[in-house]
Amino acid sequence: MMSTSLLETTLVRADRVRSFRIRQGFPTGWETFESEGQRLVQQQHHTDWHRVEVALVSFKREIAELKEQGWREAWQSV
């Protein structure tokens, strides 16, 4: 069974890694994940679409701020 990903971004800066992911959860709802290195910072399951939208806006804001600080998409750092 494949899951639909709404957002999947990994940023790197020097030897640090930050990842953000929102994907369809099974059997219902959506799951949000944020990790720093190997440490899971946050994982939540949402069945309310409004909460997914709030998480998406929050993640996009955090990603934009990190990019302003010099973080780059993992695929761009090679």
TILO-786413 format. One line per 10 residues: for each residue x, y, z of C-alpha. Coordinates in Angstrom, 2 decimals, decimal comma, padded with zeros to 5 digits. Layout:
BEGIN
X:Y:Z  ...
This chain:
BEGIN
000,00:000,00:000,00  001,52:003,35:-001,08  001,12:006,50:000,97  000,58:009,92:-000,57  003,16:012,49:000,47  002,02:016,10:000,81  005,47:017,39:001,81  008,87:015,73:002,02  011,90:017,96:002,50  015,37:017,31:003,88
017,72:020,23:004,52  021,44:020,08:005,30  023,97:022,54:006,66  027,50:021,40:007,36  027,02:018,06:009,18  023,47:018,81:010,39  020,26:017,43:008,85  016,62:018,53:009,31  013,69:016,67:007,74  010,01:017,53:007,42
007,34:015,17:006,09  003,56:015,08:005,82  002,02:011,94:004,38  -001,31:010,20:004,25  -001,75:007,94:007,25  -003,40:004,56:007,23  -006,10:003,64:007,68  -007,23:007,30:007,93  -005,89:010,81:008,32  -002,43:012,27:007,86
000,88:011,94:009,72  003,37:014,76:010,28  007,03:014,17:011,08  009,92:016,46:011,94  013,39:015,14:012,67  016,81:016,56:013,41  019,62:014,20:012,57  018,57:010,77:013,81  016,26:012,24:016,48  012,51:012,38:015,88
011,44:015,83:017,10  007,74:015,41:016,46  005,32:012,88:015,04  001,57:013,42:015,03  -001,48:011,80:013,49  -004,28:014,11:012,31  -007,78:013,25:011,15  -008,82:016,91:010,87  -007,70:018,46:007,55  -007,46:021,93:009,17
-004,73:020,63:011,50  -002,85:019,24:008,49  -003,02:022,67:006,83  -001,69:024,32:010,00  001,21:021,84:010,13  001,96:022,40:006,44  002,10:026,19:006,88  004,28:025,79:009,97  006,70:023,42:008,21  006,93:025,67:005,14
007,67:028,68:007,35  010,38:026,76:009,23  011,91:025,52:005,95  011,98:029,08:004,54  013,67:030,39:007,70  016,28:027,62:007,61  017,03:028,34:003,94  017,56:032,01:004,82  020,12:030,82:007,38  022,05:028,91:004,70
020,45:025,47:004,87  020,06:023,75:001,48  017,92:020,94:000,08  019,83:017,68:000,56  019,91:017,03:-003,19  021,43:020,51:-003,80  024,34:020,04:-001,41  026,20:017,47:-003,53
